[in-house]
Amino acid sequence: MATEVTARKAVWRHLLETPAVTALVGERIYHQVRPDGAQYPCVVLFTVSSTPRRDLHDVAWTEMRLQLTAMGLTEPSAEAVALAVQRALEGFSGVMAGALHVIDCQVGAVFPDYQDESGQTHYHVDVIVIHK
């Protein structure tokens, strides 16, 4: 039995397969939290919601909203990662990560978030993945 590929897993894999992203973060793409001691820059993926969209018969597609946070020791490094992530995902359609049939991938917003306690600026990238 094949394991279902979620949009979150497909985006994670897609980013790991995108040279512009891995040139900046290597394999440091995490789910929900940055592990203690993990190096910067990095990306953290967080699932916000998953909404099935129905037609008359069944679920026609699903919209998964993800937030990706680009973290760096400096504002320019976090911004560069956020831009690479945005370019890797915006407008993508087709088979993602060899398994997920993506109808459209939309970047809804990119915004900085200054972290008082660390002095870092993180960039949040909101993404909607519309898939079968």
Residue pairs with C-beta under 8 A, 6 or more apart in sequence:
5 97
5 99
5 100
6 64
6 100
7 50
7 62
7 64
7 66
7 100
7 102
7 129
7 131
8 31
8 45
8 47
8 64
8 66
9 97
10 96
10 97
10 99
10 100
10 102
10 129
10 131
11 45
11 66
11 68
11 89
11 96
11 97
11 127
11 129
12 29
12 31
12 45
12 97
13 96
13 97
13 98
14 88
14 89
14 92
14 96
14 97
15 21
15 22
15 29
15 43
15 85
15 88
15 89
16 22
16 27
16 29
17 97
18 84
18 88
20 84
20 87
20 88
21 29
21 43
21 81
21 84
21 85
21 88
23 84
24 41
24 77
24 80
24 81
24 84
25 41
25 42
25 43
25 81
28 38
28 39
28 40
28 41
28 42
28 43
29 42
29 43
29 44
29 45
30 38
30 42
30 43
30 44
30 45
31 44
31 45
31 46
32 44
32 45
32 46
33 44
34 42
34 44
34 71
40 71
40 72
40 73
40 77
41 70
41 71
41 72
41 73
41 77
41 78
41 80
41 81
42 70
42 71
42 81
43 68
43 69
43 70
43 71
43 81
43 85
44 68
44 69
44 71
45 66
45 67
45 68
46 66
46 67
46 68
46 69
47 64
47 65
47 66
48 65
48 66
48 67
48 126
49 64
49 65
50 62
50 63
50 64
50 65
51 62
51 63
51 64
51 65
52 59
52 61
52 62
53 59
53 60
53 61
53 62
53 63
54 60
61 103
61 130
61 131
61 132
62 130
62 131
62 132
63 128
63 129
63 130
64 128
64 129
64 131
65 108
65 126
65 127
65 128
66 126
66 127
66 128
66 129
67 124
67 125
67 126
67 127
68 85
68 124
68 125
68 127
69 113
69 122
69 123
69 124
69 125
70 78
70 79
70 81
70 82
70 85
70 122
70 123
70 124
70 125
71 78
71 81
71 120
71 122
72 78
72 79
72 80
72 81
72 120
72 121
72 122
73 120
74 120
74 121
75 112
75 120
75 121
78 112
78 120
78 121
78 122
78 123
79 112
79 121
79 123
81 123
82 110
82 123
82 125
83 110
85 125
86 107
86 110
86 125
89 105
89 107
89 125
89 127
90 105
90 106
90 107
91 104
91 105
91 106
92 102
92 104
92 105
93 102
93 103
93 104
93 105
94 101
94 102
95 101
95 102
96 102
96 105
96 129
96 131
100 129
100 131
101 131
101 132
102 129
102 130
102 131
103 130
103 131
103 132
104 130
105 127
105 128
105 129
105 130
106 127
106 128
106 130
107 125
107 126
107 127
108 126
108 127
108 128
109 124
109 125
109 126
110 123
110 124
110 125
110 126
111 123
111 124
112 121
112 122
112 123
112 124
113 121
113 122
113 123
113 124
114 120
114 121
115 121
115 122
